[in-house]
Amino acid sequence: MFGTVNSFAKASTLLLSILILSSCGSDADGDCFYDTIDTKAKVIDVKSHADGEGRIAVILSFEASKLGLSDQEMGDLKNVSIDHDFLARNNIEIGNRYDVTVSEITKGSCTPSFVSFHHSLE
């Protein structure tokens, strides 16, 4: 029984990985490939967004990966519009640290990088 469950888990993980990597499409050179880095992102600032539309910019600093070379905005990374309700619902404040996985492209012309937060942000 345990061998079947373990094999199913491995097969599911492999299938999910293939699905994620193949979903970004192909370029003239072939498929896109990513390196993944498990790291932390720290909230270093919370301020009005520069667009002037009432959104909030949550600024993150990454400990590792190319994203650590400059500050990043959480809303841009998660493709969400952050407002005061989002901050309150998720208890976001300066100093919070989040476990994340950063995927950085090594080959191809798909999305250069994307971030998976290991926390449920609603």
C-alpha positions, 0 to 999 in steps of 0.5 A: 500500500505505501509503495503505491501511495509513494509512487502516486505522489512521485508521479503526481509531482513529476506530472505537475512539474512537466505541466508547469514547465510546458505551459509557458510555451516554446520559442524558436530555440525550443522549450523554456527551462527554469532554475528554482531557488527557495528563499525568503522575501521580506516586506521592507515598505508599504506605501501608496502605489505610484499609479495614484489609483488608491492601490497599495505597494508592498515592497519586498526584498529577496534574500537570494535570486536575481530578484534580490538585485532590486526591490520588488512589488508584491502586487506585480509579482502575484498579479493582484491589486493590493488595497487596505482590505488585502493588507488586513486580511493577510496581516501584511506589515513591514518586517514580515518574511515569506518563504518563496520559490523563485523560478528564473529562466535559463533557456527560452523566451518565456516569462523571465521569472516568477514567484510562488509564495508558500503562504496563503494570501487571499 
